[in-house]
Amino acid sequence: MESLHALIYALGIYGLSLLVTLFVWLVIVGIRRLSAEPIDSRPPAIK
Amino acid sequence: MIDQAARIFEGLSSFGQMDVQTVLVRLGLMAAGFLLIYLSAKNILDPMVLMPMGLAMILVNGATLTIEGKLANLFVDPMLVEPDQIVNSMQILFLQPIYNLMFSNGLIACFVFMGIGVVTPLDYLIARPLTSLLIAIGSELGSILTFPIAVAFGFNYREAAAIAIVGGADGPMVLFTSLELAKNLFVPISVVAYVYLSVTYAIYPYMIKLLIPKRLHGIKMDLRSIPKVSSRQKLMFAVLAAAALSILFPVASPLFASFFIGVMVKEADLPRYQKFLDEVMLTGSSFFLGFVLGALFSFYIVTDPRVLLIMVLGLIAIVLSGVGGIVAGLIAYKLSHGKINPLIGIAGVSCVPTTAKVAQKCALAANKQAIILPFAMGPNVAGVITTAIIAGIYVGLLR
């Protein structure tokens, strides 16, 4: 029973960490949007 | 005459003062030290940490003597708590000052993180953040599922969390979490973690062979598909991520500060600091980490029966994280319609840069032209962040 409670607890922590990870993703996306030097996603031209 | 000989050769005569079980543990640890040195010399394990650790394990268990009627050694005693005892021991035990200055407060973990930050490339993480972060969060399976398993084995929540974080495969994080949550298990958890981090080199290639179809190993990834990321963007990310994560998890802020100050120094192009953090701080910390951890692994600490359990649970954590990373890599392969080599999934287990190198090694074994290391570094660095997040949540909730 205690293990089941621990499993649910751990899955809750996993969910919370997923949310915080998505927040980090938003921070990166925000930096990319706000940056004066936007990322050039096009591959460089082959000469 | 025999009494005098016993007093002169105390290391030998001390065997006579122990029961058979303790003698076997003591000899076993010395043998384990020799094995670590042998495997490190063969480059099967990471020699930077494990070679000094092996030597210290041999010496600390060999050089046993009697101090104030108790069996002890002249290296270090991690069990001292009273300030008077600690100050007195610093005058006798030669590693005690380093232990109290750098280990008992987690400073060593921060020093290692500063060094890791300065050698960590952020390009792929910033260019492809969602892929990197989702693979990394998949690779935290061991950090999560080992928690209820450890509770089932009889550990309390704090101890279970400290053991589970071994699944993050991030040495400094393991040190930090065990210091915060289970100081009584700090020594066995840290040693088990560092041994297993090196063992990832040996275990993960077999897991890759077992779980990823061979035809996918050699998938080439187009290096030109990595967008250019400027130093300015990476610097901005380091500063903002450090600030945001520290506000969210103040308990883990020393680790965030240490990692991101390393990244900042790199991206701000401060070569003297870079050299200092990499060549002095990281090298020196790795050396003392191995040597002091080995010296902590003496027989009177290891005779705790829970150490064997921690070894089993540590292995479970590392294997589960590897499985999670591989599954996340396969999902990324499917979603990208075959453009992403699924081997980069294993790099989500954030043992920087070991697991990324494992991915590259396996890819090259299948296809000499498959260069995936720059791509694997994205989940690898993201793994540091996700492990720090999970460690921060565990410590925040259970401290």
Chai-1 contact restraints between the chains, C-beta under 6 A:
chainA,res_idxA,chainB,res_idxB,connection_type,confidence,min_distance_angstrom,max_distance_angstrom,comment,restraint_id
A,E2,B,V151,contact,1.0,0.0,6.0,A-B,restraint_1
A,S3,B,P148,contact,1.0,0.0,6.0,A-B,restraint_2
A,S3,B,V151,contact,1.0,0.0,6.0,A-B,restraint_3
A,S3,B,A152,contact,1.0,0.0,6.0,A-B,restraint_4
A,A6,B,F147,contact,1.0,0.0,6.0,A-B,restraint_5
A,A6,B,P148,contact,1.0,0.0,6.0,A-B,restraint_6
A,A6,B,V151,contact,1.0,0.0,6.0,A-B,restraint_7
A,L7,B,P148,contact,1.0,0.0,6.0,A-B,restraint_8
A,A10,B,I144,contact,1.0,0.0,6.0,A-B,restraint_9
A,A10,B,F147,contact,1.0,0.0,6.0,A-B,restraint_10
A,A10,B,P148,contact,1.0,0.0,6.0,A-B,restraint_11
A,I13,B,I393,contact,1.0,0.0,6.0,A-B,restraint_12
A,Y14,B,I144,contact,1.0,0.0,6.0,A-B,restraint_13
A,L16,B,I393,contact,1.0,0.0,6.0,A-B,restraint_14
A,S17,B,I389,contact,1.0,0.0,6.0,A-B,restraint_15
A,S17,B,I390,contact,1.0,0.0,6.0,A-B,restraint_16
A,S17,B,I393,contact,1.0,0.0,6.0,A-B,restraint_17
A,L18,B,I137,contact,1.0,0.0,6.0,A-B,restraint_18
A,V20,B,I389,contact,1.0,0.0,6.0,A-B,restraint_19
A,T21,B,L133,contact,1.0,0.0,6.0,A-B,restraint_20
A,T21,B,I137,contact,1.0,0.0,6.0,A-B,restraint_21
A,T21,B,T386,contact,1.0,0.0,6.0,A-B,restraint_22
A,W25,B,P129,contact,1.0,0.0,6.0,A-B,restraint_23
A,W25,B,L130,contact,1.0,0.0,6.0,A-B,restraint_24
A,W25,B,L133,contact,1.0,0.0,6.0,A-B,restraint_25
A,V27,B,L240,contact,1.0,0.0,6.0,A-B,restraint_26
A,V27,B,A241,contact,1.0,0.0,6.0,A-B,restraint_27
A,V27,B,A244,contact,1.0,0.0,6.0,A-B,restraint_28
A,I28,B,I126,contact,1.0,0.0,6.0,A-B,restraint_29
A,I28,B,P129,contact,1.0,0.0,6.0,A-B,restraint_30
A,I31,B,Q233,contact,1.0,0.0,6.0,A-B,restraint_31
A,I31,B,M236,contact,1.0,0.0,6.0,A-B,restraint_32
A,I31,B,F237,contact,1.0,0.0,6.0,A-B,restraint_33
A,S35,B,Q233,contact,1.0,0.0,6.0,A-B,restraint_34
A,E37,B,S230,contact,1.0,0.0,6.0,A-B,restraint_35
A,I39,B,P227,contact,1.0,0.0,6.0,A-B,restraint_36
A,D40,B,P227,contact,1.0,0.0,6.0,A-B,restraint_37
A,D40,B,K228,contact,1.0,0.0,6.0,A-B,restraint_38
A,S41,B,P227,contact,1.0,0.0,6.0,A-B,restraint_39
A,P43,B,R224,contact,1.0,0.0,6.0,A-B,restraint_40
